[in-house]
């Protein structure tokens, strides 16, 4: 309701019209108080005066601002604006003389140069006000547009994430399930169920902006179980993800990259004490996730982040949960740790 009204007002310049009508009537009353006479004559003179002001102001904000001010050519903008104001004010002084001669008392008023200065000052004030309002409005619209573009980009990245399936993860999971079918059909059946639930969530259930937090943690649990199956016994994986009340919600795949990153970069050296620890708990509306993993420390080698990348997750957190999260990432003594605290109200 409010947005269409705002669009209508801004599109048809309703506030501009109201402002200039108010300024014109106020100026006519000032003339009436100082000169007396017929109010209709004073109103016509006020309309004449404000018409020139309108030309000067809108020439500045719609021609000079885009071509000079927005391109940071400030000296050219100031110079041309002052020249425009002086030129319009001078023409206005001549127009006022002509008006007084032909429609009032047949003679031009005195103090011609004083009126040029007075008109210039009046136009400068109105121009500064409009340029300031225009700059603020332009900044708000630009920020809104940038935020919309960023949201669309993040949505595209999320859709890409849902559409893609890591081929190695897919191949290893299917291969491990195939092997289990021969060894233990019950475990194979349970694993296949987890695998199908993970794919269903990833491909079909994340079309909304927020998901129940419990579903997100269930997805991670399934992911962890399949990764345990892939890694075997040479890596110790401990997970303790608490159940969450159904009314808490979270943006999908906010948590997965931290877990995925731990499995991707854990040390593969079987002689190391390889370990991954994943825990989560709720304290009121504050959700906390802690992920630690060992990693191979090879100087000079930079490993890429897993999934959509930790930098992308930070961007999503900044956009979706401004001021509502704390993220600490540390890397020391061959231990990589992530501590995320997130208010999910």
QUIBEL-V733128 format. One record per residue. RES is the residue in three letters. PSI is psi as a letter, one per 30 degrees, with the letter a starting at -180 (* if undefined). NEAR is the number of other ideal C-beta (glycine too) atoms within 8 Angstrom. D_LAST is the distance of its C-alpha to the last C-alpha in Angstrom with 1 decimal. Layout:
BEGIN
res->RES psi->PSI near->NEAR d_last->D_LAST
res->RES psi->PSI near->NEAR d_last->D_LAST
END
This chain:
BEGIN
res->UNK psi->e near->4 d_last->25.8
res->UNK psi->e near->5 d_last->25.3
res->UNK psi->e near->6 d_last->25.5
res->UNK psi->e near->7 d_last->28.9
res->UNK psi->e near->8 d_last->30.2
res->UNK psi->e near->8 d_last->29.3
res->UNK psi->e near->8 d_last->31.0
res->UNK psi->e near->9 d_last->34.0
res->UNK psi->e near->9 d_last->34.4
res->UNK psi->e near->8 d_last->34.2
res->UNK psi->e near->6 d_last->36.3
res->UNK psi->g near->6 d_last->39.1
res->UNK psi->h near->7 d_last->38.9
res->UNK psi->e near->8 d_last->38.8
res->UNK psi->e near->8 d_last->37.8
res->UNK psi->e near->7 d_last->40.7
res->UNK psi->e near->8 d_last->43.1
res->UNK psi->e near->8 d_last->42.0
res->UNK psi->e near->8 d_last->42.4
res->UNK psi->e near->10 d_last->45.9
res->UNK psi->e near->8 d_last->47.1
res->UNK psi->e near->8 d_last->46.1
res->UNK psi->e near->11 d_last->47.7
res->UNK psi->e near->12 d_last->50.8
res->UNK psi->e near->10 d_last->51.3
res->UNK psi->e near->8 d_last->50.7
res->UNK psi->e near->11 d_last->53.2
res->UNK psi->e near->13 d_last->55.7
res->UNK psi->e near->8 d_last->55.4
res->UNK psi->e near->8 d_last->56.0
res->UNK psi->e near->11 d_last->59.1
res->UNK psi->e near->11 d_last->60.3
res->UNK psi->e near->6 d_last->60.0
res->UNK psi->e near->6 d_last->62.0
res->UNK psi->f near->7 d_last->64.5
res->UNK psi->b near->4 d_last->64.8
res->UNK psi->a near->8 d_last->66.5
res->UNK psi->k near->5 d_last->65.2
res->UNK psi->e near->8 d_last->61.3
res->UNK psi->e near->6 d_last->61.4
res->UNK psi->e near->10 d_last->63.1
res->UNK psi->e near->13 d_last->60.6
res->UNK psi->e near->11 d_last->57.8
res->UNK psi->e near->10 d_last->59.5
res->UNK psi->e near->12 d_last->59.9
res->UNK psi->e near->13 d_last->56.2
res->UNK psi->e near->9 d_last->55.3
res->UNK psi->e near->12 d_last->57.6
res->UNK psi->e near->12 d_last->56.1
res->UNK psi->f near->12 d_last->52.5
res->UNK psi->e near->8 d_last->53.4
res->UNK psi->e near->15 d_last->54.5
res->UNK psi->e near->13 d_last->51.3
res->UNK psi->e near->9 d_last->49.2
res->UNK psi->e near->9 d_last->51.2
res->UNK psi->e near->15 d_last->50.8
res->UNK psi->e near->12 d_last->47.1
res->UNK psi->f near->8 d_last->46.1
res->UNK psi->e near->10 d_last->48.5
res->UNK psi->e near->15 d_last->46.7
res->UNK psi->f near->12 d_last->43.1
res->UNK psi->f near->7 d_last->43.8
res->UNK psi->e near->8 d_last->46.7
res->UNK psi->e near->13 d_last->46.7
res->UNK psi->e near->14 d_last->43.0
res->UNK psi->e near->8 d_last->42.3
res->UNK psi->f near->8 d_last->45.5
res->UNK psi->e near->12 d_last->45.6
res->UNK psi->e near->12 d_last->42.6
res->UNK psi->f near->8 d_last->40.0
res->UNK psi->g near->6 d_last->42.2
res->UNK psi->g near->5 d_last->42.5
res->UNK psi->i near->9 d_last->46.1
res->UNK psi->e near->8 d_last->45.8
res->UNK psi->e near->6 d_last->49.5
res->UNK psi->e near->8 d_last->50.6
res->UNK psi->e near->12 d_last->47.9
res->UNK psi->e near->8 d_last->49.0
res->UNK psi->e near->8 d_last->52.7
res->UNK psi->e near->10 d_last->52.5
res->UNK psi->e near->11 d_last->50.4
res->UNK psi->e near->8 d_last->52.9
res->UNK psi->e near->8 d_last->55.8
res->UNK psi->e near->12 d_last->54.2
res->UNK psi->e near->14 d_last->53.7
res->UNK psi->e near->10 d_last->57.3
res->UNK psi->e near->8 d_last->58.7
res->UNK psi->e near->14 d_last->57.0
res->UNK psi->e near->15 d_last->57.9
res->UNK psi->e near->9 d_last->61.5
res->UNK psi->e near->9 d_last->61.7
res->UNK psi->e near->12 d_last->60.1
res->UNK psi->e near->12 d_last->62.8
res->UNK psi->e near->8 d_last->65.5
res->UNK psi->e near->10 d_last->63.8
res->UNK psi->e near->13 d_last->63.7
res->UNK psi->e near->11 d_last->67.4
res->UNK psi->e near->8 d_last->68.3
res->UNK psi->e near->12 d_last->66.4
res->UNK psi->e near->12 d_last->68.2
res->UNK psi->e near->10 d_last->71.5
res->UNK psi->f near->7 d_last->71.3
res->UNK psi->f near->7 d_last->69.2
res->UNK psi->d near->9 d_last->69.7
res->UNK psi->g near->4 d_last->72.9
res->UNK psi->g near->5 d_last->74.5
res->UNK psi->l near->6 d_last->73.9
res->UNK psi->k near->7 d_last->71.2
res->UNK psi->l near->8 d_last->69.5
res->UNK psi->a near->4 d_last->70.0
res->UNK psi->h near->6 d_last->67.7
res->UNK psi->e near->9 d_last->66.9
res->UNK psi->e near->6 d_last->65.3
res->UNK psi->e near->7 d_last->63.5
res->UNK psi->e near->11 d_last->61.8
res->UNK psi->e near->12 d_last->60.9
res->UNK psi->e near->9 d_last->59.1
res->UNK psi->e near->8 d_last->57.5
res->UNK psi->e near->14 d_last->56.3
res->UNK psi->e near->11 d_last->55.0
res->UNK psi->e near->8 d_last->53.0
res->UNK psi->e near->9 d_last->51.5
res->UNK psi->e near->15 d_last->50.6
res->UNK psi->e near->9 d_last->49.1
res->UNK psi->e near->8 d_last->46.8
res->UNK psi->e near->12 d_last->45.6
res->UNK psi->e near->14 d_last->45.3
res->UNK psi->e near->8 d_last->43.2
res->UNK psi->e near->8 d_last->40.8
res->UNK psi->e near->11 d_last->40.5
res->UNK psi->e near->12 d_last->40.2
res->UNK psi->e near->8 d_last->37.4
res->UNK psi->e near->8 d_last->35.5
res->UNK psi->e near->10 d_last->36.2
res->UNK psi->e near->10 d_last->35.0
res->UNK psi->e near->8 d_last->31.7
res->UNK psi->e near->8 d_last->31.2
res->UNK psi->e near->9 d_last->32.3
res->UNK psi->e near->8 d_last->29.9
res->UNK psi->e near->8 d_last->26.9
res->UNK psi->e near->8 d_last->28.1
res->UNK psi->e near->8 d_last->28.8
res->UNK psi->e near->8 d_last->25.3
res->UNK psi->e near->8 d_last->23.8
res->UNK psi->e near->8 d_last->26.4
res->UNK psi->e near->8 d_last->25.7
res->UNK psi->e near->9 d_last->21.9
res->UNK psi->e near->8 d_last->22.8
res->UNK psi->e near->8 d_last->25.3
res->UNK psi->e near->10 d_last->23.0
res->UNK psi->e near->9 d_last->20.4
res->UNK psi->e near->8 d_last->23.5
res->UNK psi->e near->8 d_last->24.7
res->UNK psi->e near->12 d_last->21.5
res->UNK psi->e near->8 d_last->21.5
res->UNK psi->e near->8 d_last->25.2
res->UNK psi->e near->10 d_last->24.6
res->UNK psi->e near->12 d_last->22.0
res->UNK psi->e near->8 d_last->24.5
res->UNK psi->e near->8 d_last->27.1
res->UNK psi->e near->10 d_last->25.3
res->UNK psi->e near->10 d_last->24.9
res->UNK psi->f near->6 d_last->28.5
res->UNK psi->k near->6 d_last->30.0
res->UNK psi->k near->7 d_last->30.8
res->UNK psi->j near->6 d_last->32.1
res->UNK psi->e near->6 d_last->35.7
res->UNK psi->e near->6 d_last->36.3
res->UNK psi->e near->10 d_last->33.4
res->UNK psi->e near->9 d_last->34.5
res->UNK psi->e near->8 d_last->38.1
res->UNK psi->e near->9 d_last->37.6
res->UNK psi->e near->13 d_last->35.4
res->UNK psi->e near->9 d_last->38.0
res->UNK psi->e near->8 d_last->40.8
res->UNK psi->e near->12 d_last->39.4
res->UNK psi->e near->12 d_last->38.8
res->UNK psi->e near->8 d_last->42.4
res->UNK psi->e near->8 d_last->43.7
res->UNK psi->e near->13 d_last->41.8
res->UNK psi->e near->8 d_last->43.4
res->UNK psi->e near->5 d_last->46.7
res->UNK psi->e near->7 d_last->45.6
res->UNK psi->j near->6 d_last->43.1
res->UNK psi->e near->7 d_last->42.3
res->UNK psi->e near->6 d_last->39.7
res->UNK psi->e near->9 d_last->37.6
res->UNK psi->e near->12 d_last->38.3
res->UNK psi->e near->8 d_last->37.0
res->UNK psi->e near->8 d_last->33.8
res->UNK psi->e near->15 d_last->33.4
res->UNK psi->e near->9 d_last->34.1
res->UNK psi->e near->8 d_last->31.5
res->UNK psi->e near->11 d_last->28.8
res->UNK psi->e near->13 d_last->30.2
res->UNK psi->e near->8 d_last->30.1
res->UNK psi->e near->11 d_last->26.5
res->UNK psi->e near->12 d_last->25.5
res->UNK psi->e near->9 d_last->27.5
res->UNK psi->e near->9 d_last->26.2
res->UNK psi->e near->13 d_last->22.6
res->UNK psi->e near->11 d_last->23.7
res->UNK psi->e near->8 d_last->25.9
res->UNK psi->f near->7 d_last->24.7
res->UNK psi->f near->9 d_last->21.2
res->UNK psi->h near->11 d_last->19.2
res->UNK psi->f near->4 d_last->20.3
res->UNK psi->l near->6 d_last->16.9
res->UNK psi->e near->3 d_last->14.4
res->UNK psi->k near->7 d_last->11.7
res->UNK psi->l near->12 d_last->12.7
res->UNK psi->k near->11 d_last->11.6
res->UNK psi->e near->12 d_last->11.0
res->UNK psi->e near->11 d_last->14.0
res->UNK psi->e near->10 d_last->16.2
res->UNK psi->e near->15 d_last->15.6
res->UNK psi->e near->14 d_last->16.6
res->UNK psi->e near->10 d_last->19.5
res->UNK psi->e near->13 d_last->20.6
res->UNK psi->e near->13 d_last->20.8
res->UNK psi->e near->10 d_last->22.7
res->UNK psi->e near->13 d_last->25.2
res->UNK psi->e near->12 d_last->25.6
res->UNK psi->e near->12 d_last->26.3
res->UNK psi->e near->10 d_last->28.9
res->UNK psi->e near->15 d_last->30.7
res->UNK psi->e near->10 d_last->30.8
res->UNK psi->e near->8 d_last->32.3
res->UNK psi->e near->10 d_last->34.9
res->UNK psi->e near->10 d_last->35.7
res->UNK psi->f near->10 d_last->36.0
res->UNK psi->a near->5 d_last->38.1
res->UNK psi->f near->3 d_last->38.9
res->UNK psi->f near->6 d_last->39.5
res->UNK psi->k near->10 d_last->35.8
res->UNK psi->k near->7 d_last->33.8
res->UNK psi->k near->11 d_last->30.3
res->UNK psi->k near->9 d_last->28.0
res->UNK psi->k near->9 d_last->24.6
res->UNK psi->i near->7 d_last->22.3
res->UNK psi->j near->9 d_last->19.1
res->UNK psi->k near->8 d_last->17.4
res->UNK psi->k near->4 d_last->16.4
res->UNK psi->k near->11 d_last->12.8
res->UNK psi->k near->6 d_last->11.8
res->UNK psi->f near->6 d_last->12.1
res->UNK psi->f near->5 d_last->9.1
res->UNK psi->k near->13 d_last->6.8
res->UNK psi->l near->8 d_last->7.6
res->UNK psi->l near->14 d_last->9.0
res->UNK psi->k near->10 d_last->11.9
res->UNK psi->k near->10 d_last->15.1
res->UNK psi->g near->13 d_last->17.5
res->UNK psi->e near->12 d_last->15.3
res->UNK psi->e near->12 d_last->16.4
res->UNK psi->e near->12 d_last->19.8
res->UNK psi->e near->15 d_last->21.8
res->UNK psi->e near->13 d_last->21.4
res->UNK psi->e near->13 d_last->22.8
res->UNK psi->e near->11 d_last->25.3
res->UNK psi->e near->15 d_last->26.5
res->UNK psi->e near->15 d_last->27.2
res->UNK psi->e near->12 d_last->29.4
res->UNK psi->e near->7 d_last->31.1
res->UNK psi->g near->11 d_last->32.2
res->UNK psi->k near->14 d_last->32.9
res->UNK psi->k near->9 d_last->36.6
res->UNK psi->g near->6 d_last->38.9
res->UNK psi->j near->7 d_last->41.7
res->UNK psi->f near->6 d_last->42.6
res->UNK psi->f near->3 d_last->44.2
res->UNK psi->l near->9 d_last->41.0
res->UNK psi->i near->5 d_last->38.6
res->UNK psi->k near->13 d_last->36.0
res->UNK psi->k near->12 d_last->32.6
res->UNK psi->k near->15 d_last->29.0
res->UNK psi->k near->10 d_last->26.3
res->UNK psi->k near->16 d_last->22.7
res->UNK psi->l near->10 d_last->20.3
res->UNK psi->l near->12 d_last->16.6
res->UNK psi->l near->7 d_last->14.9
res->UNK psi->k near->12 d_last->11.7
res->UNK psi->j near->5 d_last->11.7
res->UNK psi->b near->4 d_last->9.3
res->UNK psi->g near->8 d_last->5.8
res->UNK psi->j near->10 d_last->8.0
res->UNK psi->k near->15 d_last->9.7
res->UNK psi->k near->12 d_last->13.3
res->UNK psi->k near->13 d_last->16.0
res->UNK psi->k near->12 d_last->19.6
res->UNK psi->k near->13 d_last->22.4
res->UNK psi->k near->11 d_last->26.0
res->UNK psi->k near->13 d_last->29.2
res->UNK psi->l near->12 d_last->32.8
res->UNK psi->l near->11 d_last->34.3
res->UNK psi->k near->9 d_last->37.8
res->UNK psi->j near->5 d_last->38.6
res->UNK psi->j near->5 d_last->41.2
res->UNK psi->k near->4 d_last->41.9
res->UNK psi->f near->3 d_last->42.2
res->UNK psi->k near->5 d_last->40.2
res->UNK psi->j near->3 d_last->36.9
res->UNK psi->k near->5 d_last->34.8
res->UNK psi->l near->5 d_last->32.6
res->UNK psi->l near->9 d_last->28.9
res->UNK psi->l near->10 d_last->28.1
res->UNK psi->b near->10 d_last->26.2
res->UNK psi->g near->9 d_last->24.9
res->UNK psi->k near->10 d_last->25.3
res->UNK psi->e near->10 d_last->23.2
res->UNK psi->e near->7 d_last->23.8
res->UNK psi->e near->11 d_last->22.4
res->UNK psi->e near->12 d_last->19.2
res->UNK psi->e near->9 d_last->19.0
res->UNK psi->e near->10 d_last->19.6
res->UNK psi->e near->11 d_last->16.8
res->UNK psi->e near->12 d_last->14.3
res->UNK psi->e near->8 d_last->15.9
res->UNK psi->e near->11 d_last->15.6
res->UNK psi->f near->8 d_last->12.3
res->UNK psi->h near->11 d_last->10.3
res->UNK psi->k near->6 d_last->12.7
res->UNK psi->g near->4 d_last->12.5
res->UNK psi->g near->6 d_last->9.3
res->UNK psi->l near->10 d_last->11.5
res->UNK psi->k near->7 d_last->14.9
res->UNK psi->k near->10 d_last->17.4
res->UNK psi->k near->8 d_last->20.8
res->UNK psi->k near->9 d_last->23.5
res->UNK psi->l near->7 d_last->26.9
res->UNK psi->j near->7 d_last->30.2
res->UNK psi->k near->4 d_last->33.0
res->UNK psi->h near->3 d_last->35.7
res->UNK psi->g near->8 d_last->35.2
res->UNK psi->k near->11 d_last->31.6
res->UNK psi->k near->13 d_last->28.7
res->UNK psi->k near->11 d_last->25.3
res->UNK psi->k near->14 d_last->21.7
res->UNK psi->j near->11 d_last->19.0
res->UNK psi->k near->13 d_last->15.5
res->UNK psi->k near->10 d_last->12.6
res->UNK psi->k near->15 d_last->9.2
res->UNK psi->j near->10 d_last->5.8
res->UNK psi->g near->10 d_last->3.8
res->UNK psi->* near->3 d_last->0.0
END
